[in-house]
């Protein structure tokens, strides 16, 4: 099983939104095979707490504009690790230190990487 075209589309919207707020090291993983509850994990880093919050809020806004409902969010107020659950897409916005500590890319290393093309046209 692979991520649906809609999941890939909203991942690209999230990537463009994160990029517009100077997010760093974006990685999208197709977790549809081992994880039946989501298709894609999108991971990105912010430089500091306000940047993490700004990235997360922009992703929420742009996906809302695209008709995607936010089901759950955790950690946004602390600005260290925001988890945004959009159903088929789960967005992790990390402070750099938390991303290194939790190393989700290592935990999900067997999952295929979803190519991201972030451009001003998205």
N, C-alpha and C positions, 0 to 999 in steps of 0.2 A: 504494500500500500504506500502511496506517496501523497504528499500534501496536495490539496485541491487547488485548482486555478484561482478560486476566490481567496483562499488562504495566502497564496503567493502574491496576489494583488494587494491585499491589505498589509502584508509584510513590507512590500515596496513603499506603500504610503507611509507606514511607520518609519521606515528607514529614511525617507526624504524629510519627514518631520524632525526626526532626531538630528539629521545632518544640518538642518537649518538652525539648530541651537548648538552647533559645534560639538556634537557628540563624537566620541572617539572609539576606534576599534569595533565597528559594527560586525556582528556575526549572526547569521540566521541558520538554524539547524532544523532539518526536517525530522521531527520526532514522531511522525505519524505511525511508524511501524511499532516501536516499543511502547508508545504512550497513546492509548485510544482516546484520551480526553482532549488532546490538542494536536494540531498539525505541525505548527512551527513555534520554536522558541527563538525570539529575537533578543540578542544581548548587545548592550552598548554601555560605554563608560562616560561618566561626566567627571570633570576636573575637581569639583568641589560640591558641597551640599546644594547651594543655589542653582548650580548648573544641572545637577541631577534632577532637581524639582522642575526646572524650566524644560528640560528634555521630556520628562514624563508628561507634563501638562500639555506640551505641544503635540505629543503623540496622541493623547486623549482627544484633544480638540480636532486634529486633522482626521482621525478615524471617526469621530462623531460626525464631522461634516460629510464623510463618505458613507454614513448610514450604519456604522458599526457601533454596537452598544458595548460599553464597559460593564462587565459582569461583576468584577471585584478589583479592588486595589489595596495594596498593603505597603506600608513604609514610606509613603510619599512625604509625610510631614517631617520625618527625620532626615531625609535627603541622603541616606547612605545606600539604600537598596530599595528601589521602588519596583514592585511587582504589579503588572497590569494584565488582568485576565480578560481577553476579548473572546473567549471561547476557543475557536480554532487557532488563535494566535495568543501566545503569552509573551509579554514584553518584560525584560529584566533590565532596568536602568541602574547601573552600579556606580558607586564611588570607586575610583581606581583601586583602593586598598581592599575593599570588599570583593571586588571581582577577582583579584589575585588570590584572596583567601579561600573563597568558595569554589573557584575554578570549575564552573559549570561546563565549559568546553571540554575539560578533561573527563568529567562524569558522562558526558554524552558524545564522546569521541567517535563512537561507532555509527553515529547518525550522519547522513549526508549533509553537506553544506549547501545552503540555498544561495545561488548567485544573486548578488545585490548590485543593481546599477542605479546609483543615486545621481540624479542630475536636476538641474533647475526646472526641467520640463515636467517632472513628476508632481 
